[in-house]
Amino acid sequence: MQTKKKQIGPKTIEKKVTQGRPLSNAQGATRYQANPVVSCRVEGKDGAILFNADTDNTTLINTTGLFCWTCLEHPGTLEELVTQCVKNYAGVPDHAAVQKDIESFLLELVPEYILEV
């Protein structure tokens, strides 16, 4: 397991990162949902800023991340999120590439901004 440091304003946070961590549990697919304490401020065509009021941390997400964030207002699985992205965007790469990108997005934002429910 690695520790990753991230500079957020004047603070540096440490996050434990597990390489190759599966995004499912023994009972079936893990469901994800936007953390209700996190606010989202849309920044036009550039994406959005997520702010976690409990930790006083922020992170930037691009427009695709904003689409995923919006989808996660209600619990959903990785597969459901991939399917929604493929349907929403024309000319996306193959399904596996989309899944890999969304897995990276989820791993970056769980548990501070997105919850496993």
Rosetta silent file (secondary structure, phi, psi, omega in degrees, C-alpha in Angstrom):
SEQUENCE: MQTKKKQIGPKTIEKKVTQGRPLSNAQGATRYQANPVVSCRVEGKDGAILFNADTDNTTLINTTGLFCWTCLEHPGTLEELVTQCVKNYAGVPDHAAVQKDIESFLLELVPEYILEV
SCORE:     score description
SCORE:     0.000 S_00000001
   1 L     0.000  136.024  178.972    0.000    0.000    0.000 S_00000001
   2 E  -105.724  157.480  172.221    1.307    3.450   -0.904 S_00000001
   3 E  -110.672  131.246 -178.698    0.634    6.810    0.688 S_00000001
   4 E  -114.135  129.978  177.414   -0.131    9.665   -1.671 S_00000001
   5 E  -100.143  140.904 -178.190    0.183   13.302   -0.599 S_00000001
   6 E  -133.989  127.598  178.434   -2.018   15.931   -2.180 S_00000001
   7 E   -84.700  120.531  178.099   -1.660   19.688   -1.769 S_00000001
   8 E  -125.630  100.114 -176.646   -5.034   21.347   -1.182 S_00000001
   9 L    59.397 -133.571 -179.077   -4.539   25.060   -0.532 S_00000001
  10 L   -80.377   -5.859 -176.722   -2.326   25.466    2.531 S_00000001
  11 E  -100.976  150.374  169.827   -2.975   21.862    3.652 S_00000001
  12 E  -117.547  126.101  178.011   -1.365   18.634    2.564 S_00000001
  13 E  -108.872  151.439  176.100   -3.487   15.536    2.971 S_00000001
  14 E  -110.589  137.603 -178.906   -2.282   11.958    2.876 S_00000001
  15 E  -131.733  129.777  176.480   -4.347    9.277    1.236 S_00000001
  16 E   -78.450  131.557 -177.056   -3.626    5.565    1.294 S_00000001
  17 E  -119.873  126.379  176.727   -3.717    4.148   -2.218 S_00000001
  18 L  -104.458  117.211  179.617   -4.108    0.461   -2.954 S_00000001
  19 L   -69.297  133.296  175.203   -2.858   -0.474   -6.379 S_00000001
  20 L    69.366   21.289 -179.197   -5.248   -2.686   -8.328 S_00000001
  21 L   -64.555  127.312  178.196   -7.982   -2.578   -5.686 S_00000001
  22 L   -71.016  146.825  179.975  -11.149   -4.226   -7.024 S_00000001
  23 L  -101.394   45.740  174.169  -14.258   -2.068   -7.071 S_00000001
  24 E  -152.365  161.245  178.676  -16.640   -4.797   -5.932 S_00000001
  25 E  -117.811  179.487 -175.268  -17.302   -6.793   -2.805 S_00000001
  26 L   -65.216  -29.513 -178.174  -18.181  -10.420   -2.098 S_00000001
  27 L   -79.116  -10.273 -177.142  -21.942   -9.743   -2.106 S_00000001
  28 E   139.666 -161.442 -176.284  -21.872   -8.241   -5.581 S_00000001
  29 E   -70.491  135.221  175.568  -21.087   -4.911   -7.135 S_00000001
  30 L   -68.876  141.260  176.095  -20.305   -2.032   -4.808 S_00000001
  31 E  -103.615  142.819 -178.566  -22.702    0.890   -5.053 S_00000001
  32 E  -120.152  150.606  177.198  -21.405    4.445   -4.972 S_00000001
  33 E  -150.840  145.918  176.109  -23.098    7.705   -4.091 S_00000001
  34 E   -59.086  134.951  178.883  -22.036   11.334   -3.858 S_00000001
  35 L   -65.653  124.542 -176.046  -21.185   12.197   -0.253 S_00000001
  36 L   -66.038  -17.478  178.042  -24.078   14.363    1.028 S_00000001
  37 L   -84.957   -5.114 -178.412  -21.722   16.679    2.958 S_00000001
  38 E   -93.341  130.479  174.958  -19.915   17.572   -0.278 S_00000001
  39 E  -101.405  152.634 -177.116  -21.069   20.587   -2.243 S_00000001
  40 E  -123.779  121.576  176.463  -20.490   20.941   -5.968 S_00000001
  41 E  -112.051  113.699 -179.260  -19.913   24.290   -7.662 S_00000001
  42 E   -70.336  134.115 -179.180  -20.102   24.106  -11.442 S_00000001
  43 L  -113.174   49.243  177.957  -17.379   26.106  -13.174 S_00000001
  44 H    63.019 -137.088 -176.893  -18.932   26.402  -16.634 S_00000001
  45 H   -75.253   -3.062 -177.541  -17.257   24.418  -19.395 S_00000001
  46 H   -90.623   -9.343 -178.315  -14.278   23.620  -17.137 S_00000001
  47 L   116.253 -132.146 -175.762  -16.052   21.167  -14.821 S_00000001
  48 E  -157.305  165.795  174.062  -16.659   21.736  -11.119 S_00000001
  49 E  -113.722  127.922  174.724  -15.164   22.158   -7.675 S_00000001
  50 E  -100.190  135.362  179.761  -16.143   19.693   -4.954 S_00000001
  51 E  -126.267  120.424  176.894  -15.950   20.939   -1.346 S_00000001
  52 E   -94.678  110.854 -176.781  -16.135   18.588    1.632 S_00000001
  53 L   -67.382  -28.304  179.757  -17.408   20.657    4.558 S_00000001
  54 L   -71.469  -36.501 -177.043  -16.333   18.039    7.115 S_00000001
  55 L  -103.883  -10.628 -177.459  -12.689   18.003    6.036 S_00000001
  56 L    62.746   29.742  179.126  -12.482   21.516    4.556 S_00000001
  57 E  -107.852  152.772  176.066  -10.896   20.010    1.414 S_00000001
  58 E  -127.344  158.025  172.099  -11.604   20.741   -2.235 S_00000001
  59 E  -148.430  152.487  178.300  -10.889   18.959   -5.474 S_00000001
  60 E   -98.953  141.106  172.598  -11.431   19.827   -9.126 S_00000001
  61 E  -128.317  146.662  179.651  -13.283   17.558  -11.536 S_00000001
  62 L   -81.197 -175.370 -175.628  -13.561   17.928  -15.296 S_00000001
  63 H   -65.776  -34.033  176.000  -16.830   17.888  -17.238 S_00000001
  64 H   -68.120  -40.623  174.966  -16.868   14.091  -17.500 S_00000001
  65 H   -61.190  -37.286  177.506  -16.272   13.911  -13.748 S_00000001
  66 H   -65.539  -39.879  176.280  -19.165   16.336  -13.293 S_00000001
  67 H   -60.767  -46.138  178.870  -21.395   14.065  -15.376 S_00000001
  68 H   -62.236  -43.249  179.206  -20.393   11.102  -13.177 S_00000001
  69 H   -58.102  -44.991  179.369  -20.934   13.174  -10.020 S_00000001
  70 H   -62.367  -41.506  177.820  -24.443   14.071  -11.191 S_00000001
  71 H   -62.046  -30.906 -176.373  -25.198   10.404  -11.913 S_00000001
  72 L   -87.401   14.127  170.977  -24.098    9.541   -8.373 S_00000001
  73 L   -63.613  -25.326  174.596  -26.755   11.714   -6.748 S_00000001
  74 L  -120.054  144.673 -177.548  -28.455    8.305   -6.500 S_00000001
  75 L   -55.898  141.289  177.911  -26.516    5.115   -5.674 S_00000001
  76 E  -155.069  158.281  178.503  -25.086    3.268   -8.651 S_00000001
  77 E   -88.697  168.500  175.146  -22.540    0.615   -9.516 S_00000001
  78 H   -57.737  -46.347 -178.089  -19.382    1.030  -11.549 S_00000001
  79 H   -62.112  -41.245  178.103  -21.035   -0.816  -14.430 S_00000001
  80 H   -63.654  -39.406  179.254  -24.113    1.426  -14.320 S_00000001
  81 H   -66.758  -42.133  177.335  -21.884    4.504  -14.361 S_00000001
  82 H   -60.995  -45.792 -179.545  -19.876    3.179  -17.316 S_00000001
  83 H   -60.395  -43.166  179.320  -23.102    2.430  -19.216 S_00000001
  84 H   -63.905  -40.128  179.050  -24.436    5.954  -18.575 S_00000001
  85 H   -66.213  -43.933  179.696  -21.183    7.533  -19.801 S_00000001
  86 H   -61.113  -39.784  178.886  -21.091    5.403  -22.958 S_00000001
  87 H   -69.761  -34.226 -174.050  -24.706    6.385  -23.709 S_00000001
  88 H   -80.107  -32.754 -174.134  -24.116   10.087  -22.977 S_00000001
  89 L  -109.777  128.494  177.108  -20.905   10.658  -24.958 S_00000001
  90 L   -80.574  143.855  174.580  -20.550   10.028  -28.683 S_00000001
  91 L    71.643   27.189  178.732  -17.323    8.507  -29.953 S_00000001
  92 L   -72.835  155.092  176.689  -16.089    7.172  -26.623 S_00000001
  93 L   -65.188 -176.139 -177.897  -13.283    4.622  -26.634 S_00000001
  94 L   -60.529  161.566 -176.564  -14.062    0.987  -25.993 S_00000001
  95 H   -53.430  -42.220 -178.092  -16.001   -0.068  -22.894 S_00000001
  96 H   -62.961  -38.827  179.596  -12.842   -1.274  -21.103 S_00000001
  97 H   -67.799  -40.515  177.672  -11.132    2.110  -21.486 S_00000001
  98 H   -63.584  -44.267  179.821  -14.184    3.933  -20.119 S_00000001
  99 H   -61.262  -42.559  179.308  -14.351    1.518  -17.186 S_00000001
 100 H   -60.943  -44.298  179.677  -10.661    2.042  -16.405 S_00000001
 101 H   -64.793  -41.294 -179.073  -11.091    5.836  -16.391 S_00000001
 102 H   -71.354  -36.016  174.233  -14.167    5.697  -14.157 S_00000001
 103 H   -58.776  -44.207  178.479  -12.431    3.282  -11.771 S_00000001
 104 H   -61.535  -42.725  178.142   -9.601    5.804  -11.470 S_00000001
 105 H   -59.325  -48.325 -178.823  -12.117    8.593  -10.839 S_00000001
 106 H   -64.659  -45.201 -179.614  -13.853    6.590   -8.098 S_00000001
 107 H   -61.043  -33.467  179.017  -10.600    5.497   -6.443 S_00000001
 108 H   -71.069  -34.221 -172.198   -9.458    9.117   -6.322 S_00000001
 109 H  -101.006  -15.915  176.675  -12.690   10.380   -4.727 S_00000001
 110 L   -83.353  134.905    3.440  -13.679    7.530   -2.361 S_00000001
 111 L  -102.494   -1.163 -172.684  -14.232    8.003    0.577 S_00000001
 112 L   -69.677  -38.134 -175.216  -13.871   11.764    0.965 S_00000001
 113 L  -112.232  -29.275  179.472  -16.137   12.885   -1.876 S_00000001
 114 E  -125.472  137.708 -178.867  -17.934    9.681   -2.937 S_00000001
 115 E  -103.581  147.753  168.356  -19.234    7.018   -0.556 S_00000001
 116 E   -89.113  120.955 -176.313  -19.458    3.263   -0.942 S_00000001
 117 L  -116.817    0.000    0.000  -23.042    2.434    0.068 S_00000001
